[in-house]
Amino acid sequence: MGLSNLCGDKGSVTTDLVAEADTQKLYLCANTLNRAAATVTLAMSIVFFISGFAKLFGVPMFHVPFTLMNLPTGFGYLVGLMEVIGALGLFLRDYRVLSASGLLAIMRVVY
């Protein structure tokens, strides 16, 4: 069963009543999309978590960009702390949007 058959084609829209098979297809499609979103969220949180801890532990490779931008050393540690908190916040459903917004702001300003 291809992805186009699973989620429905735009060209195959009918005006008939929704059958039980269509409901099952929609459930499978939604379940697949939820798993994909969870996988991307997990991958992004791992990247931010590792990057934040590297900044907190003072790995020189992660602090060189801050010195090149003439920013104080403490700024790298602050960004590292915010990245770790944001990565942990991605796992909590209530704080997911807030954490993603904060991490986006960090990426936009620092990188």
Secondary structure, DSSP 4 states (H G I P E B T S, - for coil): --HHHHH--STT---SPPPHHHHHHHHHHHHHHHHHHHHHHHHHHHHHHHHHHHHHTT-HHHHHHHHHTT--HHHHHHHHHHHHHHHHHTTSGGGHHHHHHHHHHHHHHH-
